[in-house]
Amino acid sequence: MKQERITKSAREVDVVKKWYIVDAKDQVLGRLASNVARILRGKHKPIFTPHIDSGDYVIVINADKVKVTGKREEKKTYFRYSGYPGGVKIISYREYMKKNPPFILEHAIKGMIPKNRLGKRIGKKLKVYAGDSHPHAAQKPEVLTF
């Protein structure tokens, strides 16, 4: 008798979403970002389906203590363009670390998730905080280390 092989496609209602907390202290920016993006997307789960939001919520604390390797601290820049003539704004990594440290980690992680409606939903499950406190204690997040 021939055995049937059926590929199960996960549905949104079948997915159980958990909350994780990640400490970014002394971690390398890119490596941390790729691991967090994998959890947000749901690729760590056996029921991963590309068109379904099967990922978990991730809280990142101590974003102001994230490290970069080499001379990136001096050379790395962030580019914005308003669309108007002369509307280019180039801000260095050091300036952002002083002004808005969570942006650096959010920018790196959101660059690794899809750029469509699903990606926008996935991006909303990311919570980044500069210090070591966060307002999500009620969700009872599990500590995640990479």
ChimeraX attribute file (.defattr): number of C-alpha atoms within 10 A of each C-alpha:
attribute: neighborCount
match mode: 1-to-1
recipient: residues
	/A:1	3
	/A:2	4
	/A:3	5
	/A:4	6
	/A:5	6
	/A:6	6
	/A:7	6
	/A:8	9
	/A:9	13
	/A:10	17
	/A:11	14
	/A:12	12
	/A:13	7
	/A:14	10
	/A:15	17
	/A:16	9
	/A:17	13
	/A:18	13
	/A:19	17
	/A:20	20
	/A:21	20
	/A:22	20
	/A:23	21
	/A:24	25
	/A:25	16
	/A:26	13
	/A:27	16
	/A:28	14
	/A:29	19
	/A:30	16
	/A:31	13
	/A:32	21
	/A:33	21
	/A:34	17
	/A:35	15
	/A:36	26
	/A:37	24
	/A:38	17
	/A:39	17
	/A:40	28
	/A:41	26
	/A:42	23
	/A:43	16
	/A:44	14
	/A:45	14
	/A:46	8
	/A:47	16
	/A:48	19
	/A:49	18
	/A:50	13
	/A:51	11
	/A:52	17
	/A:53	20
	/A:54	25
	/A:55	24
	/A:56	24
	/A:57	22
	/A:58	25
	/A:59	22
	/A:60	26
	/A:61	22
	/A:62	19
	/A:63	27
	/A:64	22
	/A:65	18
	/A:66	22
	/A:67	17
	/A:68	16
	/A:69	9
	/A:70	8
	/A:71	8
	/A:72	13
	/A:73	14
	/A:74	10
	/A:75	10
	/A:76	12
	/A:77	15
	/A:78	13
	/A:79	9
	/A:80	10
	/A:81	11
	/A:82	9
	/A:83	8
	/A:84	7
	/A:85	7
	/A:86	8
	/A:87	10
	/A:88	12
	/A:89	11
	/A:90	11
	/A:91	13
	/A:92	15
	/A:93	19
	/A:94	16
	/A:95	12
	/A:96	16
	/A:97	18
	/A:98	9
	/A:99	10
	/A:100	13
	/A:101	22
	/A:102	21
	/A:103	17
	/A:104	19
	/A:105	23
	/A:106	18
	/A:107	12
	/A:108	17
	/A:109	22
	/A:110	21
	/A:111	15
	/A:112	16
	/A:113	18
	/A:114	14
	/A:115	11
	/A:116	9
	/A:117	9
	/A:118	15
	/A:119	17
	/A:120	13
	/A:121	13
	/A:122	23
	/A:123	22
	/A:124	12
	/A:125	16
	/A:126	18
	/A:127	17
	/A:128	22
	/A:129	21
	/A:130	20
	/A:131	16
	/A:132	13
	/A:133	11
	/A:134	14
	/A:135	9
	/A:136	12
	/A:137	8
	/A:138	6
	/A:139	11
	/A:140	11
	/A:141	16
	/A:142	13
	/A:143	12
	/A:144	14
	/A:145	11
	/A:146	10
